[in-house]
């Protein structure tokens, strides 16, 4: 992988425009232009592209200027583009590409896309889209796009030859799955090739030569559009005829086809003949439907997923902004003690319970409402057009009562309960994320008050959720800003008053809130997963400091460090500790790791493995509480 073009990439970075080559073939590499401003996403995509045996050259750009320049200089075979950049988006990039090189495939690689946005991108001319959390789809999408581009190029060459012919022409069809048609407008007769007839289930002699043999089989929803497109081309208002539509098969089902054609004109420019091809695209349509299903629906329950619910919620927010009488509510539901089902009956039973619960939830709401699964045992419900908060509360109560009825899972009858958080539409919430945070906070309050109940979010809870959001943002940057500090509580022998050890206590020197104790940020770090890198920093820093004191003359000094549950459960815990000891030079026997009782109860396989890894390193283990401020 090489950097071959010097100069700034964008306004925020002085790095060069980057060009990398992946794959093992040394000749004729596939040229891919990648528009992306996130270096981490660039690394992930390049890694995925490097898995193929094809020779691939990737040029990475991040701004409109470098993108426009690369289109001319690099002449890509395919373009990958993030959907949204700070001053540039995929639609603008696609428009520039279509103006310069309309034949080059364009694939959007994005983190999340709403349902309407994804459809809009495809209708706008993008070849395909791939979600960043499903990059395993990237190469299949690239290969499909290149195959389709090759097919389009072949058809273009054939159409160019057709234009040069006055009366007789042949449409070159790539592959054997295309049917040919030739319509004599003067005679009112149409020739349909044997394969055209085969595509709709008929023998050659079973279909005649009248245009109704085609037009009469077009799906009613596309019939008018086909007529409009045909007339537009025959009247010279479009350069060619092209339309995707459904065609009725002999068995009564409909097949998706792509019809293409060119008119032949006489001296007065009146079309007297039009001919073209018909391609069965049912497989591609099914693939597109599957992509949309995977992008916006949960695999286990077939319910909408978080992305689709947030899209519907965004539409509801806009509707409430336009109409004061548009009231809606969001319910956030979590199954109480669902882990017990998984642990006792297995994940298959848990999956069946969640699937049945999802179906039952749909029965408690109206057709215009949206029931979504967010993952695990979390569900959300968007209640549209409700009268007031009491109606939303009644629906929540109906859900609670309905879920208390037993579920049949295998040979077991399970009775489950749920905790629900409810938030009503209000100007205080401006985004889907704000609504979901408030509903989530209300749900956790319901759990803290005994479970199996519904709690309504209020202004105080909303303010707290905003505070936690800000705190989480600050916490994510605390490590890189070096705001975390360690205080060391000495361990003293009462008889001799000699210091024989110390315990490392984590504090956060917040830029505006001052020195924060663990109780103010450790629970949030646990919830977000930030406790893992924070815990690694604590181990490395504390081991290095104690080793420095030992070298300075404190010869009898041991170190105690607390481990969090999330950190203890991480599969790399042993490797992290080994690196901290190796980098610092601290003897393992001087380090004592303090665990909570709940972390080792149950003897889960991961807990047993972690304990064995830690013991093999020679460190001491003890039981203690984490993040409480007590040694």
N, C-alpha and C positions, 0 to 999 in steps of 0.2 A: 504494500500500500504506500503510495507516494503522494507528496504535495508538489504540484507541477506549475501552479500559476501564482506568483507572488502578488501581494496587495491585500487591502482590507476586505473582509467578508461582509461585515455589516457595521452599523453605527455603534454597536455595543462591544465589538471585538476587533482587535487588530490582527487576528489570525488570518492566514491565507485561505483562498478558495482551495478546497481540498479535492483531490482526485485519487481514488483508490481502485485497485484491481483485485477482484476475488476470483477464485476458480483456478483450474489447472491447465486449461487449453491456452496455448501461447499465441494462437492466431485468431484474427477477426473477432475481437471481444465485443460483446453486447454493450452498447453505450447507454447508461441510465443517468438521467439528471434528477437529483434529489433536492427538493426545496424544503428545508426544515431549519428552525432556529434553536432547537433544543439539542445540545451535544449528546445527552444521554440517549435520546431517541435515535439520533444518527448512529450511535454505536450499536444499538440493538438491531436497527435495520441492516446495517452493514454486516453484522454477525449473521443475520438470517440469509442475506444474499450470498454470503460466503459458503453456505452449505451446499451449493450446487456444483456440479462438475463443469458447467459452462464457464467460459471466460467472460468476466463481467468487469467493465470499467464504470465506476460510479463517480460522478462529479457532484459535490455537495455545495449548494449555495443557500443563502438565507435572506436575500433582499431582492427587490424588484430589479434593481440595476444589474446585479450579478446574474440573476436568472435570465433577463432579456439578452444579455451579452452571451451567456453560455448557449442559448438556443441557436445563435448564429455560429458561434465559434466551435462549440462541442458537437453540434448536430446530433442530438440524442436519438436513440431508437425508441425510448420510452421515458416518460416523466412520472416521478413519484412526488407528491406534494402533501405537506401538512394542510389541514383545513383552515386553521386560523393562525396567522402570524401577527405580530404587533401592528404593522402598517400595511399588511398585504394578506390576501386570503386566496383559497384555492380557486374560487370563481374567477378572480382577476387573472390568476396564473393561467387558467384554462382558456380564458378569452384571448390572451396574448398568444398562447400556443396555437389555437385554432386560426388566428389571423396569419401566423407565420408558417406553421406546419400542421395543417388540419389532419393529416393522416397519422400523426404520431399518437399512440395510446397515452392516456392520462389517468393515473390511478391515485385516488385520495387515500392517504394513510393518516388516520386521525385517532385521537383518544376516545372521544365519545361523539356520537351524532344522534340528533333527534330523528324521529321517524320521518317527519315532513322534510327535514333538511337532507336526509339521505336520498329520498326520492327526488328532491329538487336537484341534487348534484348529478344523479344519473340522468335525469331528463335534460339537464343543461349540457350534456355532451361528454361527461366523464365516462371512461370505460368501465370502471369498477371502483370499489372502495374497500379498504381493509382496516379493521380496528386494531389499535396498537397492542391491545391485550390478546390479540389472536394473530400474531405475526406468522404463525405456521401457515396461514392462508396466503402469505405474500407471494411465494414462488408459484403456486398454482394460479393465482390471479395474474401474475406477470406472463406466465406461459400462455394462458388463455387469451390475454390481451394481444400478445404478439401473434398468436395463431389467427385471431380475428382480423388483426391489422394486415396480415399477409393475405387473408381472404379478400379483404376490401381492396387491397392494391391490385390483386389479380382481377377482380371484377371491374375495377376502374380501367385497367388496360383493355379489358374486353369491351367496356362501354365506349371507350375512345374509338375502338375499331368500328363499333356499330354506327357512330356518328358519321364516319367517312363513307358509309354505305348508303346508297339512295333507296334501294328497294330490298335488297337481300342482305341479311346479316345473321351472325350466329353469336349467341351469348355463351362465352366460355364459363363453365361452371366448375368450381373447385369441389372435387369429390363427387360421389354418386348420389347424394341425398338431395340434390336440387332438381326441381321440375322446371320445364321451359313452357312459356306461353307466348303466343303471337296473335295479336288482335288486329284484324282487318276492319278498320272503322268504316270504310265505304260499303263493304258487303255486310257488315254487322255479324261477322263470324270470328270465332276465336279458336286457335289451335292450342290444345293442351297436350303436352307430351305424355307418353306412357307413365313416366315416373311421377308426373304431376297427379295423374289419376290414382296411381298407387298410393300416394301420400294420404289420400282421403278414403282409401279402402276399396277402390273400384278397378275392374279390368278395363282395358283400353276401349272395348266396344260398348261399354256400359254408360259412357258419358259422351254427349253430342258436342256440337260446335257453336251453340248459342252462348252469348256472354252470361246468361242466367245460370249456366252450369257452374260458374265461379261466383258471381255476385249473389246468387240465391243461397249459397252456402256460408256466406260471411255472417259472423255473429251480429245480432241486432245492435249491440252497443258500438260496433265499429263500422257498420254499413254506411252511415251518412258520411263518416270521416273518409272512408275509402273513396266515395264519390267526389268529395271536395278535393282530395289530393290528386285524383286522376284528372279532374277538370283543370286544376291549377297548372299541371304539367302540359296537358294538351293545348291550353291557351297560351303557353310560353311563359308563364309566370314563375316557374321553377325549372332548374336545369335538368332534373330527373325526377322520376316517380319512385318513392320509397315509403313503405308503410308496414308496420307490424300489426297483424290482426289475427283473429281466431277464425278457423275454418272448420265447418261441421264435417265430421267423419261419418262413414257409413254406419258405425255402431251408435251414432247419436251423440258421441262426445265431441269436444272441440279441441283442435290442435293449434298451437301457436305457430304462425308462419311469418316469414319476412318476404314481402313482395317488392321487387325492384324492376324498373323498366325505363326505356327510353323511347321517345316518339320519333318517327320518321316524317319529315315535313316536305311538302311540295314547294315549288318555286314561290308561291305566295305565302309561305310560312304556315299554311294550314296543315295540321297533323292528319295524316290519313292511315297511319299504322303505328302501333306501339307494341313492343316486344320486351320480354324480360325473363326473370327467373323467380322461382318460389322456393324458399328454404325452410325446412322444418326447424324451428328454434324452440320446440317444447322443452328440450333438455336444459337449454340456457334459462328459460323462464322458470323452470322448477328450481334451478340452482339459485336464481335471484330471490325467489320466494324463500328458499331455505336460508339464504344469507340474512334476509330481513328477519326471519323467524329467530335465528341464532342471535342476531344483534339486539332484538327488542323483546324477546320472550324467554322465560325461564325454562330450561330443558326438563326439569323434573316435573313441574306442575303445569307447564304450558301457559302459565299466567304471564302477563306483562312483567318485564323486569324493571329495575330502578330507572334505567335510561328512558323507557317509554312512559313510565309514570311521571317522571320529571317533565317530560315533554307535554303530557296532558295537563299537568299542574301549571306549567308555564302558560298554556292557553287559557286556563281558568283564571290565572292572575290578570292576564290581559283583558279578559272579559269583565272581570270585576272593576278594572280601571275605567273601562268604557261605560259600564252600567252600574249604578249604585245599588240596584236591587239584585245584583248577581252575587249570591252568597254561596260559599262552598265550605267544606271542612276536610281535614286530613286526619286519618286515624293511623297511628303507628302501633302495631301489635307484635308482641313477643310471647311465644309459648313458654309457660312457666315450667321449670325443671325438665326441659326437653332432653337435657344431657343424660338424665336417668334412663330414658327410653333407649337412647343410643348405647349407653354403657351396659344395660341389662339385657336388651333384646337384639342388639346389633344395628348396624347402619341401614341394612335393608328394611328392617321394621321401621326405623326412623324415617326413611324416605317414603315408605307407604303411608305413614301417619301424616307427613307433610303434604303429600299428594291429595289424600282424602280431605285434609283440613282445608286445602286450597279450594277444592270443589265445593265444600260446605260453605266457605266464606262467600263464594259467588252467589249462593242461594239466599244470602241475607241482605243483598243490596239490589239496586235497580239496574236495568240494562245500561243506563247512561253513566253509571258509576264505574270506577276502575279499581280492581283488586290486583295487587302486584306482590310478587315475592322478591325480597331484597337479598336473599341468601340465608343459609342456616335456618333458624326458626323465626325469622323476622318477616313480617308482611306489612303492607301499607294499603290503605283504602282512600281513594279520592271520592268524596261525596259531592256530586254536582247539584246545583240549583236546589239547595235546601231552604226551608222557610226561616229557620233560626237555629240557635244552639240547642234548644230542647229537642228538635227533630234529630240532630246529629247524635245527641246523647241517647235518644231512644234506639237508634240503629246500633250504637255501640253496646247498649244493654242487650239488645236482641242477639248480637254476636256472642256476648259473654254467656248468655243462657243457652244459645244453640250449641256452642262448643262444649258445654258441660255434658251433653249427651254422649254416651260411650261410642268410641271408635272401634271397629272390628279390624284388628291387625293380626293376620294369621289365625292362630288359635286363641289369641288373647283379646280381651275387651279392655280398652284403655280409656280412662276418664282423664281428660286434660283440662287445664284452665289457661287463661291468657291474661296478660296485663296490657292495657291499652292507654295510649296517650292521645289526646284529642286537641286539635287547634282549629279555631274558626278563622275564616278569611278576615283580614284586617290590614289597614295601611301600614301597620308596623312591620309586616313581613313583605318584602319586595321581591324575593326570589324563591324558587322551589327549595333551595338548600336551607333558607331561613325557616320555612314551614316545617321541613323534615327535622331540623334540629330542635325546634320547639316541641314538636310531637314526640320526638325521641326522649327529650328531657322529661316531659309529662309521663311517658311510659315508665321511665326509671323511678319517678316518684310513686307511681302506682305499685311498682314492685317493692319499694321501700316501705310502703304502708300496708303490706300484707299480701300482695298479688291478687289475681282473680278480680280485678276491678278496673275502672276507667277513671283517669284523672284528666282534667281540662287544663291546658296551658294558660297561664296568666302573664301579665306584663312583667312581673318579678322573675318568673322563670325565663321569659324571653330575654330579659336583660342579662340573666346569669348565663344563658347559652351564648349570647354575644360575647360576654366576658371570657368564657372558656375558649371561644373561637379565636379571639385575639391572643389569649394566653398560649394556645397551641401554635399559632403562627410565630410568636416570639420564641417559644420553646424549640421549634425546629431550627432556629438560627442561633440558639444559645451556644451550641458547641463550636460552630465556626467563628463566632464572635468572642470565644474564650470567656464566656460569662459564668461558667460553672466553676466552683471552687470547692476544695476539700478542707474541712476542719478536722483536726486529729484530737480525739479525746484520750488522754493518757490513761494507762493502767498502772497503778502505783501499789507496791507492796507496803502495807501499813506498818510492818515492823521496821523496815529499813528506809521507808519513804523513797525507795528507788523506783524509777520509771522502767518497767519491764516490757511494756507494749503500748499499743495505741489502736484505736478504732477509727477508721476513715468515715466521716460523716459528710454527706453531699449537701451543698447549699448552692443556690442560684442567685447571683448578683444581678438582679433585673435592672435595666437601665433607668426605669422610672419608678418601680415599686420597691426598690431597695433589696436587701438581703432576704430571700425567701427560704423558709424551712422546707424539708421534704414533703410535709403534708400538703403544701400548697401546689406542688407540681408532680410528685411521683405518681399519684393515681392517674393523672392525665397522660403522663409518659407511658404508663402501663397500657392504657387503653389504646393509644396511637401506635404503640410499638417502638417509640423513641427510646424506651428504657434499655433496649438492646445496645445501640451504639453508646448511650450514656454510661451503661454499666461497664462496657469495654474500656471507655475512657477512665472511669474510676479505678479499675484494676490496674491499668498501665501506669496511671499517674501516682497512685498510692504505692505500688511496688517500687517505682523509681525513687520516690521520696524517701521511703524507709531505707532502701539500699544506700542512698546518699548519706543519711544520718549514721548508718552503720560504718560507712567509710570514714566519717568525721570523728568516730570515737565512741559512739554509743553501741557497746558490744552486745548487750542483751536487750534486744528490742524485737518484739513480735508484732504482727499486723493482723487486725481483724477487719474484714470487709463484708458487708451485707449483700446478699444476692436476692434479686426480685424473682417472683414466680415466672414472669415472662422470660427473663434472662436465663433462669435455671432450665426452663423447658426448651430453650433454643438448641438445635442440634449441633451447633458449632461451639458450645460452651467450653468443652475441653480444649479445643484448638485455641480459642481466645485466651484462656488462662495460660496455656503453654507459651504462647507468644509473649504475654506480659512478663512471665518469669524469665524467659530467655533474654528479652530486651533489657530488663532491669538488672539481671544477675542476682536477684534475691533467691535465697535458699527456699525451696518449697516448704520445708518444715517450719519456717517462720510465718507462714501465711495460714490464717484460719478463716474459712468461709462460713458465714452464719446464714442458716436457712430457716424458713418458717415451717411449722409442723405440717401445715396443709400442703406444702410443696412436695413432701415425701410420703404423705399418706396415700394408700391405695397401691403403692408399688407399681405404677404404670411402667411399661417397657422403656419409655424414654427417660423417666426418672431413674430407673435402675441403671441404664446405660450411662447417664450423666454422672451418677454417684461413683460408678466404677471408673470412669475416666478421671474424675477428680482425685480419687484415692490412688490411682496408678501414678499420678504426678507427685504424690507425697505430701499433699496439703492436708490440713486438719479441717474437719467438718463439725459444726455444732448447730443446735436449734436455737433460733432467736426470732424476733419480729423485725420486719423490714419497713423502713419509712415512718416509724412512729416517734423517733427522736429519743428512744431509750436504748441503752447499750445492754 
